[in-house]
Amino acid sequence: MPFTTVAEHKTEHLSVLSADGSFDASVAPDISKEKLLEMYTVMTRIRVFDERAIKLQRQGRLGTYPQILGQEATQCVPALCLEPKDWILPTYRGQGSYFARGMQMRYSLMYWGGDDRGVQYPKENNDLMFSIPVGAHMTQAMGLAWGEKLKGTKNVAVCWIGDGASSKGDFHEAMTFAGVHKLPLIMFIENNGWAISLSRKEQCAAETLAQKGHGYGAHSIQVDGNDPLAVYKVVSEAVARGRAGEGPTVIEALTYRISNHTTADDASRYRSNEEVEEWKKKDPLDRFRKHLLKTGILDDAGIETIQKEAEEYVVGEVKAYEAFDKPNPLNMFANNSEKAPWHVIEQRAELEEILKEKQIRNEIPELPAAEGRFP
């Protein structure tokens, strides 16, 4: 039996902005001034929030926190390409996408402060809670995209994953199904070079991560993830393909986390200062700022105003977060399942007795009533 020739798939790479803020007009997306200002405002706000959250964690006012620094474009920009009824499923470094969709920052602080009341998204949004287990949300995203197709809507599902998650079996299962059924799924890979302490080259032998999508019949592209204009273009085009019934897209966004994996990590143990300094030169917010100044969309006064407003907004959100009453620990058992299994029921009862005893001994103050639904 003779062999047949298989067409070779080339992985396209897109970059629009240069380091000095100039851009390639031949590939630049058509974005309104209002949308550009929104993108820059949201990215500035998350940068300020990130800096404040680290300080709160160091002061003991917040728990473990995953900093976004350096990944503002891959976090915020894709979410700004969507409608509220589109689904988003970020990673645990995903609060930037929630903020871009209107979530109040106080709730993110509540979550990282150990309060499950922090899972609060705008009611009109299809925003799902991010996944702590690496890659566990990929099949969920595929299922949501399938549901939208079955219902006949034009809604899409966007799933953020890291470079490490693209090597998980869940990726294969989600993309196999999405490709066969031409689902409106966008698999957005934030390739920041490190799966915690494991480098990209040590965990995957493929030349690019984007090329993995070709095997599933997905449109696949690699993009400069520190270039907000390029990210906006590839995601907008992927959304349009999804709405038109043309199937899934795999996007590999090349970016870098300037800070540690989380506040529980010391990245200096596995990567060099030289590497970090080189990536700082590609700062997405700095590059975008230069572009807006160069094109006259903003001047120095406008930049300063956006920065000041972001700082004031974050201060207000921190105050709102710390003004919330302390939660009842029993809340952790609420709203988790249709019918709680026996061992969870026993655990809740045991904790309830412990709390009562502590209150009798005046070891803890009187707690507010437990909230939520406990089956």
Secondary structure as GFF3:
##gff-version 3
##sequence-region A 1 375
A	DSSP	beta_strand	12	14	.	.	.	ID=ss1
A	DSSP	alpha_helix	33	58	.	.	.	ID=ss2
A	DSSP	alpha_helix	72	79	.	.	.	ID=ss3
A	DSSP	beta_strand	87	89	.	.	.	ID=ss4
A	DSSP	alpha_helix	95	100	.	.	.	ID=ss5
A	DSSP	alpha_helix	105	112	.	.	.	ID=ss6
A	DSSP	three_ten_helix	116	118	.	.	.	ID=ss7
A	DSSP	beta_strand	126	127	.	.	.	ID=ss8
A	DSSP	alpha_helix	138	151	.	.	.	ID=ss9
A	DSSP	beta_strand	157	162	.	.	.	ID=ss10
A	DSSP	three_ten_helix	165	167	.	.	.	ID=ss11
A	DSSP	alpha_helix	169	180	.	.	.	ID=ss12
A	DSSP	beta_strand	185	191	.	.	.	ID=ss13
A	DSSP	beta_strand	194	195	.	.	.	ID=ss14
A	DSSP	beta_strand	198	199	.	.	.	ID=ss15
A	DSSP	alpha_helix	200	203	.	.	.	ID=ss16
A	DSSP	three_ten_helix	210	216	.	.	.	ID=ss17
A	DSSP	beta_strand	219	224	.	.	.	ID=ss18
A	DSSP	alpha_helix	228	243	.	.	.	ID=ss19
A	DSSP	beta_strand	249	254	.	.	.	ID=ss20
A	DSSP	three_ten_helix	267	269	.	.	.	ID=ss21
A	DSSP	alpha_helix	273	280	.	.	.	ID=ss22
A	DSSP	alpha_helix	284	294	.	.	.	ID=ss23
A	DSSP	alpha_helix	300	323	.	.	.	ID=ss24
A	DSSP	three_ten_helix	329	333	.	.	.	ID=ss25
A	DSSP	alpha_helix	342	360	.	.	.	ID=ss26
###
